Amino acid sequence: MSKRDYYDVLGVEKNADDKAIKAAFRKLAMANHPDRNQGDDAAENRFREANEAYDILKDPQKRAAYDRMGHAAFDQSAGGAGGG
């Protein structure tokens, strides 16, 4: 199963500023928090997905890497740095 685009997860444009990203995350996190949706697996999955997206997009270095390479920038199975 492929991961959704982090910008799509949060419902923001790729050129969104930090404030817009944080606001979108907070809205999703509040709406889908497990404490508010006990027993709702779909809400829990949305909450996890929003957390994952925000973790990447809130950090300028991680966001830049994601913008360049997408999910592959953080895929552990993609291999390490090449030697020369």
FIROKOL-689689 format. One record per residue: x, y, z of N, C-alpha, C, O in turn. Coordinates in pm, 1 decimal, decimal comma, padded with zeros to 6 digits. Example, Ala and Ser with C-alpha at 12.3 -4.5 7.8 and 13.67 -1.06 7.14 Angstrom:
# FIROKOL-689689
{n.X: 01319,0 | n.Y: -00569,0 | n.Z: 00780,0 | ca.X: 01230,0 | ca.Y: -00450,0 | ca.Z: 00780,0 | c.X: 01320,0 | c.Y: -00330,0 | c.Z: 00780,0 | o.X: 01423,6 | o.Y: -00331,9 | o.Z: 00846,5};
{n.X: 01285,0 | n.Y: -00225,0 | n.Z: 00708,0 | ca.X: 01367,0 | ca.Y: -00106,0 | ca.Z: 00714,0 | c.X: 01290,0 | c.Y: 00003,0 | c.Z: 00787,0 | o.X: 01340,9 | o.Y: 00113,8 | o.Z: 00803,9};
***
This chain:
# FIROKOL-689689
{n.X: 00084,5 | n.Y: -00118,5 | n.Z: 00000,0 | ca.X: 00000,0 | ca.Y: 00000,0 | ca.Z: 00000,0 | c.X: 00088,6 | c.Y: 00124,3 | c.Z: 00000,0 | o.X: 00175,9 | o.Y: 00138,6 | o.Z: 00085,5};
{n.X: 00066,4 | n.Y: 00212,5 | n.Z: -00094,5 | ca.X: 00147,8 | ca.Y: 00332,9 | ca.Z: -00101,0 | c.X: 00091,8 | c.Y: 00440,4 | c.Z: -00008,7 | o.X: -00028,5 | o.Y: 00446,8 | o.Z: 00016,9};
{n.X: 00181,0 | n.Y: 00523,3 | n.Z: 00039,6 | ca.X: 00141,7 | ca.Y: 00629,4 | ca.Z: 00131,6 | c.X: 00085,5 | c.Y: 00747,6 | c.Z: 00053,7 | o.X: 00125,0 | o.Y: 00774,8 | o.Z: -00059,7};
{n.X: -00007,2 | n.Y: 00816,5 | n.Z: 00117,6 | ca.X: -00063,4 | ca.Y: 00938,0 | ca.Z: 00059,0 | c.X: 00036,5 | c.Y: 01052,1 | c.Z: 00070,2 | o.X: 00121,4 | o.Y: 01053,8 | o.Z: 00159,4};
{n.X: 00025,2 | n.Y: 01146,2 | n.Z: -00020,8 | ca.X: 00107,5 | ca.Y: 01266,0 | ca.Z: -00016,5 | c.X: 00082,2 | c.Y: 01340,0 | c.Z: 00114,5 | o.X: -00033,2 | o.Y: 01360,8 | o.Z: 00152,2};
{n.X: 00187,2 | n.Y: 01379,4 | n.Z: 00183,4 | ca.X: 00172,1 | ca.Y: 01443,4 | ca.Z: 00313,9 | c.X: 00094,7 | c.Y: 01575,2 | c.Z: 00305,7 | o.X: 00020,1 | o.Y: 01609,3 | o.Z: 00397,5};
{n.X: 00111,9 | n.Y: 01647,9 | n.Z: 00197,8 | ca.X: 00035,8 | ca.Y: 01772,4 | ca.Z: 00182,2 | c.X: -00113,8 | c.Y: 01741,2 | c.Z: 00167,8 | o.X: -00198,1 | o.Y: 01812,6 | o.Z: 00222,1};
{n.X: -00145,4 | n.Y: 01635,3 | n.Z: 00095,1 | ca.X: -00285,0 | ca.Y: 01592,8 | ca.Z: 00081,0 | c.X: -00342,3 | c.Y: 01547,0 | c.Z: 00214,6 | o.X: -00457,5 | o.Y: 01576,2 | o.Z: 00246,8};
{n.X: -00262,0 | n.Y: 01475,7 | n.Z: 00291,7 | ca.X: -00306,4 | ca.Y: 01427,9 | ca.Z: 00422,7 | c.X: -00353,6 | c.Y: 01545,6 | c.Z: 00507,6 | o.X: -00459,5 | o.Y: 01540,2 | o.Z: 00570,0};
{n.X: -00273,1 | n.Y: 01652,0 | n.Z: 00508,9 | ca.X: -00306,9 | ca.Y: 01768,1 | ca.Z: 00590,4 | c.X: -00402,5 | c.Y: 01864,2 | c.Z: 00520,7 | o.X: -00456,4 | o.Y: 01955,4 | o.Z: 00583,5};
{n.X: -00423,3 | n.Y: 01843,9 | n.Z: 00391,3 | ca.X: -00515,0 | ca.Y: 01930,8 | ca.Z: 00317,4 | c.X: -00459,4 | c.Y: 02069,6 | c.Z: 00292,7 | o.X: -00533,3 | o.Y: 02168,1 | o.Z: 00294,5};
{n.X: -00328,8 | n.Y: 02077,3 | n.Z: 00269,6 | ca.X: -00264,3 | ca.Y: 02206,4 | ca.Z: 00242,2 | c.X: -00192,8 | c.Y: 02200,6 | c.Z: 00107,1 | o.X: -00164,1 | o.Y: 02093,1 | o.Z: 00054,5};
{n.X: -00165,2 | n.Y: 02317,8 | n.Z: 00053,4 | ca.X: -00090,0 | ca.Y: 02328,4 | ca.Z: -00071,9 | c.X: 00058,9 | c.Y: 02305,5 | c.Z: -00043,0 | o.X: 00104,5 | o.Y: 02321,6 | o.Z: 00070,2};
{n.X: 00132,7 | n.Y: 02268,2 | n.Z: -00146,2 | ca.X: 00275,9 | ca.Y: 02243,8 | ca.Z: -00130,0 | c.X: 00352,7 | c.Y: 02369,9 | c.Z: -00089,3 | o.X: 00461,1 | o.Y: 02360,6 | o.Z: -00031,6};
{n.X: 00297,7 | n.Y: 02485,7 | n.Z: -00118,7 | ca.X: 00364,5 | ca.Y: 02610,1 | ca.Z: -00081,9 | c.X: 00310,5 | c.Y: 02669,1 | c.Z: 00048,6 | o.X: 00334,8 | o.Y: 02785,9 | o.Z: 00078,6};
{n.X: 00237,7 | n.Y: 02588,7 | n.Z: 00125,9 | ca.X: 00181,1 | ca.Y: 02635,4 | ca.Z: 00253,1 | c.X: 00292,5 | c.Y: 02673,8 | c.Z: 00350,3 | o.X: 00398,1 | o.Y: 02610,6 | o.Z: 00354,0};
{n.X: 00267,0 | n.Y: 02778,1 | n.Z: 00428,5 | ca.X: 00366,3 | ca.Y: 02818,0 | ca.Z: 00528,7 | c.X: 00350,3 | c.Y: 02733,8 | c.Z: 00655,8 | o.X: 00255,8 | o.Y: 02656,1 | o.Z: 00669,5};
{n.X: 00443,5 | n.Y: 02751,4 | n.Z: 00746,3 | ca.X: 00444,2 | ca.Y: 02672,3 | ca.Z: 00869,6 | c.X: 00315,8 | c.Y: 02689,4 | c.Z: 00949,8 | o.X: 00265,3 | o.Y: 02594,0 | o.Z: 01009,1};
{n.X: 00264,2 | n.Y: 02810,1 | n.Z: 00950,9 | ca.X: 00142,8 | ca.Y: 02838,9 | ca.Z: 01027,0 | c.X: 00023,3 | c.Y: 02760,7 | c.Z: 00972,0 | o.X: -00055,8 | o.Y: 02705,7 | o.Z: 01048,7};
{n.X: 00010,4 | n.Y: 02755,9 | n.Z: 00840,8 | ca.X: -00099,8 | ca.Y: 02683,3 | ca.Z: 00776,7 | c.X: -00085,9 | c.Y: 02532,8 | c.Z: 00799,8 | o.X: -00185,5 | o.Y: 02463,9 | o.Z: 00821,9};
{n.X: 00035,9 | n.Y: 02482,3 | n.Z: 00794,7 | ca.X: 00059,9 | ca.Y: 02339,4 | ca.Z: 00817,4 | c.X: 00024,0 | c.Y: 02302,2 | c.Z: 00960,9 | o.X: -00040,4 | o.Y: 02200,2 | o.Z: 00985,2};
{n.X: 00066,0 | n.Y: 02385,6 | n.Z: 01055,4 | ca.X: 00035,9 | ca.Y: 02358,5 | ca.Z: 01195,8 | c.X: -00114,3 | c.Y: 02364,0 | c.Z: 01222,0 | o.X: -00168,1 | o.Y: 02278,8 | o.Z: 01292,8};
{n.X: -00181,7 | n.Y: 02462,6 | n.Z: 01165,8 | ca.X: -00326,7 | ca.Y: 02476,5 | ca.Z: 01185,6 | c.X: -00401,4 | c.Y: 02356,8 | c.Z: 01128,2 | o.X: -00494,7 | o.Y: 02305,9 | o.Z: 01190,2};
{n.X: -00360,4 | n.Y: 02312,0 | n.Z: 01010,0 | ca.X: -00425,4 | ca.Y: 02196,8 | ca.Z: 00946,9 | c.X: -00403,0 | c.Y: 02071,0 | c.Z: 01029,8 | o.X: -00494,3 | o.Y: 01990,4 | o.Z: 01047,6};
{n.X: -00281,5 | n.Y: 02054,8 | n.Z: 01080,2 | ca.X: -00251,9 | ca.Y: 01938,4 | ca.Z: 01163,9 | c.X: -00336,4 | c.Y: 01940,2 | c.Z: 01290,7 | o.X: -00397,1 | o.Y: 01839,2 | o.Z: 01326,6};
{n.X: -00340,4 | n.Y: 02052,6 | n.Z: 01357,2 | ca.X: -00416,1 | ca.Y: 02061,4 | ca.Z: 01482,9 | c.X: -00563,4 | c.Y: 02028,0 | c.Z: 01461,0 | o.X: -00625,1 | o.Y: 01959,2 | o.Z: 01542,3};
{n.X: -00618,1 | n.Y: 02076,7 | n.Z: 01351,8 | ca.X: -00759,4 | ca.Y: 02049,7 | ca.Z: 01320,8 | c.X: -00782,7 | c.Y: 01899,8 | c.Z: 01301,3 | o.X: -00876,9 | o.Y: 01842,8 | o.Z: 01356,5};
{n.X: -00696,0 | n.Y: 01837,5 | n.Z: 01222,6 | ca.X: -00708,4 | ca.Y: 01693,1 | ca.Z: 01198,8 | c.X: -00684,8 | c.Y: 01612,5 | c.Z: 01326,1 | o.X: -00756,7 | o.Y: 01516,6 | o.Z: 01354,0};
{n.X: -00584,3 | n.Y: 01651,9 | n.Z: 01402,6 | ca.X: -00551,4 | ca.Y: 01579,1 | ca.Z: 01524,9 | c.X: -00666,4 | c.Y: 01585,9 | c.Z: 01625,3 | o.X: -00699,8 | o.Y: 01485,7 | o.Z: 01688,6};
{n.X: -00725,7 | n.Y: 01701,6 | n.Z: 01639,6 | ca.X: -00838,3 | ca.Y: 01715,7 | ca.Z: 01732,7 | c.X: -00958,1 | c.Y: 01632,5 | c.Z: 01686,9 | o.X: -01023,2 | o.Y: 01566,4 | o.Z: 01767,9};
{n.X: -00986,2 | n.Y: 01636,0 | n.Z: 01559,0 | ca.X: -01103,5 | ca.Y: 01565,2 | ca.Z: 01506,1 | c.X: -01086,4 | c.Y: 01413,6 | c.Z: 01510,7 | o.X: -01184,5 | o.Y: 01340,7 | o.Z: 01525,1};
{n.X: -00963,7 | n.Y: 01366,0 | n.Z: 01498,6 | ca.X: -00940,5 | ca.Y: 01222,5 | ca.Z: 01486,8 | c.X: -00867,3 | c.Y: 01161,2 | c.Z: 01605,6 | o.X: -00825,9 | o.Y: 01045,4 | o.Z: 01599,5};
{n.X: -00851,3 | n.Y: 01236,2 | n.Z: 01712,1 | ca.X: -00778,2 | ca.Y: 01186,7 | ca.Z: 01829,2 | c.X: -00846,1 | c.Y: 01061,5 | c.Z: 01884,3 | o.X: -00968,5 | o.Y: 01058,0 | o.Z: 01896,9};
{n.X: -00767,3 | n.Y: 00958,7 | n.Z: 01917,2 | ca.X: -00824,6 | ca.Y: 00833,2 | ca.Z: 01969,2 | c.X: -00912,4 | c.Y: 00851,8 | c.Z: 02093,5 | o.X: -01009,3 | o.Y: 00778,1 | o.Z: 02111,6};
{n.X: -00880,3 | n.Y: 00947,8 | n.Z: 02178,0 | ca.X: -00962,8 | ca.Y: 00971,2 | ca.Z: 02297,1 | c.X: -01103,1 | c.Y: 01019,9 | c.Z: 02260,8 | o.X: -01198,0 | o.Y: 00997,9 | o.Z: 02336,0};
{n.X: -01115,7 | n.Y: 01084,9 | n.Z: 02147,5 | ca.X: -01245,9 | ca.Y: 01134,6 | ca.Z: 02102,9 | c.X: -01318,9 | c.Y: 01035,2 | c.Z: 02013,5 | o.X: -01438,0 | o.Y: 01050,7 | o.Z: 01986,3};
{n.X: -01247,4 | n.Y: 00933,7 | n.Z: 01968,3 | ca.X: -01303,4 | ca.Y: 00837,1 | ca.Z: 01872,8 | c.X: -01270,3 | c.Y: 00694,7 | c.Z: 01914,6 | o.X: -01217,2 | o.Y: 00617,2 | o.Z: 01835,0};
{n.X: -01300,7 | n.Y: 00660,5 | n.Z: 02036,2 | ca.X: -01266,3 | ca.Y: 00527,6 | ca.Z: 02086,6 | c.X: -01334,4 | c.Y: 00419,5 | c.Z: 02003,7 | o.X: -01455,1 | o.Y: 00423,3 | o.Z: 01979,8};
{n.X: -01253,6 | n.Y: 00323,2 | n.Z: 01960,7 | ca.X: -01303,9 | ca.Y: 00212,2 | ca.Z: 01881,9 | c.X: -01315,1 | c.Y: 00240,4 | c.Z: 01733,3 | o.X: -01355,2 | o.Y: 00152,5 | o.Z: 01657,0};
{n.X: -01280,5 | n.Y: 00360,9 | n.Z: 01690,4 | ca.X: -01289,1 | ca.Y: 00397,3 | ca.Z: 01548,8 | c.X: -01149,7 | c.Y: 00383,1 | c.Z: 01486,3 | o.X: -01066,5 | o.Y: 00473,4 | o.Z: 01495,3};
{n.X: -01126,4 | n.Y: 00268,4 | n.Z: 01423,1 | ca.X: -00995,2 | ca.Y: 00241,5 | ca.Z: 01364,1 | c.X: -00960,4 | c.Y: 00338,3 | c.Z: 01251,9 | o.X: -00844,0 | o.Y: 00375,1 | o.Z: 01235,9};
{n.X: -01058,9 | n.Y: 00379,7 | n.Z: 01174,9 | ca.X: -01033,2 | ca.Y: 00473,0 | ca.Z: 01064,9 | c.X: -00984,5 | c.Y: 00607,7 | c.Z: 01118,6 | o.X: -00891,9 | o.Y: 00667,0 | o.Z: 01063,4};
{n.X: -01046,7 | n.Y: 00655,4 | n.Z: 01225,7 | ca.X: -01004,1 | ca.Y: 00781,9 | ca.Z: 01286,6 | c.X: -00863,0 | c.Y: 00768,7 | c.Z: 01343,0 | o.X: -00782,3 | o.Y: 00861,0 | o.Z: 01331,5};
{n.X: -00833,5 | n.Y: 00654,8 | n.Z: 01403,5 | ca.X: -00699,3 | ca.Y: 00633,3 | ca.Z: 01457,7 | c.X: -00595,9 | c.Y: 00633,5 | c.Z: 01346,0 | o.X: -00486,8 | o.Y: 00688,1 | o.Z: 01362,2};
{n.X: -00629,8 | n.Y: 00572,5 | n.Z: 01232,6 | ca.X: -00537,9 | ca.Y: 00572,6 | ca.Z: 01118,7 | c.X: -00517,6 | c.Y: 00713,0 | c.Z: 01064,0 | o.X: -00405,7 | o.Y: 00750,0 | o.Z: 01028,4};
{n.X: -00624,7 | n.Y: 00791,8 | n.Z: 01056,9 | ca.X: -00612,1 | ca.Y: 00930,6 | ca.Z: 01011,2 | c.X: -00525,6 | c.Y: 01010,9 | c.Z: 01107,9 | o.X: -00445,1 | o.Y: 01094,0 | o.Z: 01065,8};
{n.X: -00542,4 | n.Y: 00985,7 | n.Z: 01237,5 | ca.X: -00462,5 | ca.Y: 01054,4 | ca.Z: 01338,9 | c.X: -00313,6 | c.Y: 01021,2 | c.Z: 01321,5 | o.X: -00229,2 | o.Y: 01110,7 | o.Z: 01324,3};
{n.X: -00282,4 | n.Y: 00894,0 | n.Z: 01303,7 | ca.X: -00143,2 | ca.Y: 00852,3 | ca.Z: 01283,5 | c.X: -00085,0 | c.Y: 00913,5 | c.Z: 01156,0 | o.X: 00028,2 | o.Y: 00961,7 | o.Z: 01154,9};
{n.X: -00163,9 | n.Y: 00910,7 | n.Z: 01049,7 | ca.X: -00119,5 | ca.Y: 00965,1 | ca.Z: 00922,1 | c.X: -00091,7 | c.Y: 01115,6 | c.Z: 00934,2 | o.X: 00007,5 | o.Y: 01165,4 | o.Z: 00881,1};
{n.X: -00179,6 | n.Y: 01186,4 | n.Z: 01004,0 | ca.X: -00160,9 | ca.Y: 01330,4 | ca.Z: 01024,1 | c.X: -00035,2 | c.Y: 01356,9 | c.Z: 01105,6 | o.X: 00039,7 | o.Y: 01449,5 | o.Z: 01074,7};
{n.X: -00011,1 | n.Y: 01277,1 | n.Z: 01208,9 | ca.X: 00109,7 | ca.Y: 01292,4 | ca.Z: 01290,5 | c.X: 00235,1 | c.Y: 01270,3 | c.Z: 01207,0 | o.X: 00332,0 | o.Y: 01345,5 | o.Z: 01217,2};
{n.X: 00232,1 | n.Y: 01167,0 | n.Z: 01125,0 | ca.X: 00347,0 | ca.Y: 01135,9 | ca.Z: 01040,1 | c.X: 00373,5 | c.Y: 01250,0 | c.Z: 00941,7 | o.X: 00487,7 | o.Y: 01291,8 | o.Z: 00922,6};
{n.X: 00267,7 | n.Y: 01299,0 | n.Z: 00880,5 | ca.X: 00281,8 | ca.Y: 01408,7 | ca.Z: 00784,4 | c.X: 00336,2 | c.Y: 01533,8 | c.Z: 00852,2 | o.X: 00426,4 | o.Y: 01599,4 | o.Z: 00800,2};
{n.X: 00281,1 | n.Y: 01566,1 | n.Z: 00967,7 | ca.X: 00324,6 | ca.Y: 01686,5 | ca.Z: 01038,5 | c.X: 00469,1 | c.Y: 01674,3 | c.Z: 01085,3 | o.X: 00543,6 | o.Y: 01772,3 | o.Z: 01082,4};
{n.X: 00508,8 | n.Y: 01556,6 | n.Z: 01127,9 | ca.X: 00646,0 | ca.Y: 01534,8 | ca.Z: 01172,9 | c.X: 00746,1 | c.Y: 01569,6 | c.Z: 01062,9 | o.X: 00853,0 | o.Y: 01624,2 | o.Z: 01090,4};
{n.X: 00711,7 | n.Y: 01538,2 | n.Z: 00940,7 | ca.X: 00799,9 | ca.Y: 01568,3 | ca.Z: 00827,7 | c.X: 00788,7 | c.Y: 01713,9 | c.Z: 00785,4 | o.X: 00890,1 | o.Y: 01781,2 | o.Z: 00766,9};
{n.X: 00667,9 | n.Y: 01762,5 | n.Z: 00770,1 | ca.X: 00648,6 | ca.Y: 01895,6 | ca.Z: 00712,8 | c.X: 00680,7 | c.Y: 02010,1 | c.Z: 00807,8 | o.X: 00701,8 | o.Y: 02122,7 | o.Z: 00762,7};
{n.X: 00685,0 | n.Y: 01984,2 | n.Z: 00938,2 | ca.X: 00716,4 | ca.Y: 02091,7 | ca.Z: 01033,5 | c.X: 00866,7 | c.Y: 02119,0 | c.Z: 01040,2 | o.X: 00908,6 | o.Y: 02226,0 | o.Z: 01084,3};
{n.X: 00946,7 | n.Y: 02023,6 | n.Z: 00997,1 | ca.X: 01092,2 | ca.Y: 02035,2 | ca.Z: 01003,1 | c.X: 01144,6 | c.Y: 02080,8 | c.Z: 00866,1 | o.X: 01127,5 | o.Y: 02009,4 | o.Z: 00767,3};
{n.X: 01207,5 | n.Y: 02197,6 | n.Z: 00859,0 | ca.X: 01252,1 | ca.Y: 02248,9 | ca.Z: 00728,1 | c.X: 01342,6 | c.Y: 02154,0 | c.Z: 00649,9 | o.X: 01330,6 | o.Y: 02144,4 | o.Z: 00527,8};
{n.X: 01432,6 | n.Y: 02084,1 | n.Z: 00718,2 | ca.X: 01522,7 | ca.Y: 01992,2 | ca.Z: 00647,7 | c.X: 01448,1 | c.Y: 01869,1 | c.Z: 00597,6 | o.X: 01468,0 | o.Y: 01825,7 | o.Z: 00484,1};
{n.X: 01361,4 | n.Y: 01812,5 | n.Z: 00683,1 | ca.X: 01283,5 | ca.Y: 01696,1 | ca.Z: 00641,2 | c.X: 01188,1 | c.Y: 01734,0 | c.Z: 00528,2 | o.X: 01169,2 | o.Y: 01657,8 | o.Z: 00433,4};
{n.X: 01128,5 | n.Y: 01851,9 | n.Z: 00539,3 | ca.X: 01034,8 | ca.Y: 01896,3 | ca.Z: 00435,8 | c.X: 01106,7 | c.Y: 01912,4 | c.Z: 00302,0 | o.X: 01054,6 | o.Y: 01872,4 | o.Z: 00197,9};
{n.X: 01225,3 | n.Y: 01970,6 | n.Z: 00305,0 | ca.X: 01302,4 | ca.Y: 01987,9 | ca.Z: 00181,4 | c.X: 01335,6 | c.Y: 01852,3 | c.Z: 00118,9 | o.X: 01325,4 | o.Y: 01835,0 | o.Z: -00002,6};
{n.X: 01375,0 | n.Y: 01756,7 | n.Z: 00202,5 | ca.X: 01405,2 | ca.Y: 01621,9 | ca.Z: 00151,9 | c.X: 01279,0 | c.Y: 01557,6 | c.Z: 00094,4 | o.X: 01284,5 | o.Y: 01493,8 | o.Z: -00010,8};
{n.X: 01166,1 | n.Y: 01573,9 | n.Z: 00162,4 | ca.X: 01039,5 | ca.Y: 01517,9 | ca.Z: 00114,0 | c.X: 01000,0 | c.Y: 01582,9 | c.Z: -00018,4 | o.X: 00954,2 | o.Y: 01514,6 | o.Z: -00110,0};
{n.X: 01017,4 | n.Y: 01712,9 | n.Z: -00028,4 | ca.X: 00982,7 | ca.Y: 01782,9 | ca.Z: -00152,4 | c.X: 01068,3 | c.Y: 01735,4 | c.Z: -00269,2 | o.X: 01021,6 | o.Y: 01731,1 | o.Z: -00383,0};
{n.X: 01193,1 | n.Y: 01699,8 | n.Z: -00241,5 | ca.X: 01282,3 | ca.Y: 01651,8 | ca.Z: -00348,0 | c.X: 01253,5 | c.Y: 01507,6 | c.Z: -00386,9 | o.X: 01248,3 | o.Y: 01474,6 | o.Z: -00505,3};
{n.X: 01234,6 | n.Y: 01420,3 | n.Z: -00285,3 | ca.X: 01229,6 | ca.Y: 01277,1 | ca.Z: -00313,0 | c.X: 01102,0 | c.Y: 01207,1 | c.Z: -00268,7 | o.X: 01087,7 | o.Y: 01086,7 | o.Z: -00289,5};
{n.X: 01011,2 | n.Y: 01278,6 | n.Z: -00209,3 | ca.X: 00888,0 | ca.Y: 01216,5 | ca.Z: -00163,2 | c.X: 00914,4 | c.Y: 01119,8 | c.Z: -00049,1 | o.X: 01008,4 | o.Y: 01137,8 | o.Z: 00028,3};
{n.X: 00831,3 | n.Y: 01017,6 | n.Z: -00039,3 | ca.X: 00844,0 | ca.Y: 00920,3 | ca.Z: 00069,9 | c.X: 00975,8 | c.Y: 00843,9 | c.Z: 00064,7 | o.X: 01022,0 | o.Y: 00793,6 | o.Z: 00167,2};
{n.X: 01036,7 | n.Y: 00834,4 | n.Z: -00052,5 | ca.X: 01162,8 | ca.Y: 00762,5 | ca.Z: -00065,7 | c.X: 01272,6 | c.Y: 00823,6 | c.Z: 00020,9 | o.X: 01367,8 | o.Y: 00754,6 | o.Z: 00057,4};
{n.X: 01260,7 | n.Y: 00951,3 | n.Z: 00054,0 | ca.X: 01360,9 | ca.Y: 01017,2 | ca.Z: 00138,2 | c.X: 01364,7 | c.Y: 00956,7 | c.Z: 00278,0 | o.X: 01465,1 | o.Y: 00969,4 | o.Z: 00348,1};
{n.X: 01256,6 | n.Y: 00891,2 | n.Z: 00319,1 | ca.X: 01247,5 | ca.Y: 00838,2 | ca.Z: 00454,8 | c.X: 01222,3 | c.Y: 00688,4 | c.Z: 00457,4 | o.X: 01194,4 | o.Y: 00632,0 | o.Z: 00563,3};
{n.X: 01231,7 | n.Y: 00623,8 | n.Z: 00342,9 | ca.X: 01209,0 | ca.Y: 00480,0 | ca.Z: 00332,4 | c.X: 01336,4 | c.Y: 00407,1 | c.Z: 00373,2 | o.X: 01438,6 | o.Y: 00416,3 | o.Z: 00305,1};
{n.X: 01330,0 | n.Y: 00334,9 | n.Z: 00484,2 | ca.X: 01447,2 | ca.Y: 00265,3 | ca.Z: 00536,9 | c.X: 01499,6 | c.Y: 00158,3 | c.Z: 00441,5 | o.X: 01618,5 | o.Y: 00126,3 | o.Z: 00444,6};
{n.X: 01413,4 | n.Y: 00102,6 | n.Z: 00357,1 | ca.X: 01455,7 | ca.Y: -00003,6 | ca.Z: 00266,6 | c.X: 01512,5 | c.Y: 00049,3 | c.Z: 00135,3 | o.X: 01550,0 | o.Y: -00029,1 | o.Z: 00048,1};
{n.X: 01519,1 | n.Y: 00182,0 | n.Z: 00120,5 | ca.X: 01565,7 | ca.Y: 00240,7 | ca.Z: -00004,8 | c.X: 01717,2 | c.Y: 00233,0 | c.Z: -00019,2 | o.X: 01770,2 | o.Y: 00263,4 | o.Z: -00126,1};
{n.X: 01786,9 | n.Y: 00193,6 | n.Z: 00084,9 | ca.X: 01932,0 | ca.Y: 00181,1 | ca.Z: 00076,8 | c.X: 02000,4 | c.Y: 00301,2 | c.Z: 00137,4 | o.X: 01938,1 | o.Y: 00404,4 | o.Z: 00162,6};
{n.X: 02129,1 | n.Y: 00286,3 | n.Z: 00160,4 | ca.X: 02206,0 | ca.Y: 00392,9 | ca.Z: 00222,6 | c.X: 02273,1 | c.Y: 00480,6 | c.Z: 00119,4 | o.X: 02243,5 | o.Y: 00473,4 | o.Z: 00000,1};
{n.X: 02363,5 | n.Y: 00563,1 | n.Z: 00167,2 | ca.X: 02436,8 | ca.Y: 00652,8 | ca.Z: 00079,0 | c.X: 02534,6 | c.Y: 00571,8 | c.Z: -00005,8 | o.X: 02594,7 | o.Y: 00475,2 | o.Z: 00041,0};
{n.X: 02548,5 | n.Y: 00612,2 | n.Z: -00127,7 | ca.X: 02639,3 | ca.Y: 00542,0 | ca.Z: -00218,0 | c.X: 02784,3 | c.Y: 00576,9 | c.Z: -00190,4 | o.X: 02815,5 | o.Y: 00689,0 | o.Z: -00150,3};
{n.X: 02870,0 | n.Y: 00483,4 | n.Z: -00211,3 | ca.X: 03013,4 | ca.Y: 00506,1 | ca.Z: -00192,0 | c.X: 03079,4 | c.Y: 00544,1 | c.Z: -00323,3 | o.X: 03021,6 | o.Y: 00525,2 | o.Z: -00430,4};
{n.X: 03199,9 | n.Y: 00597,3 | n.Z: -00314,9 | ca.X: 03264,1 | ca.Y: 00642,7 | ca.Z: -00437,4 | c.X: 03398,3 | c.Y: 00590,7 | c.Z: -00458,5 | o.X: 03461,8 | o.Y: 00622,7 | o.Z: -00559,0};
***
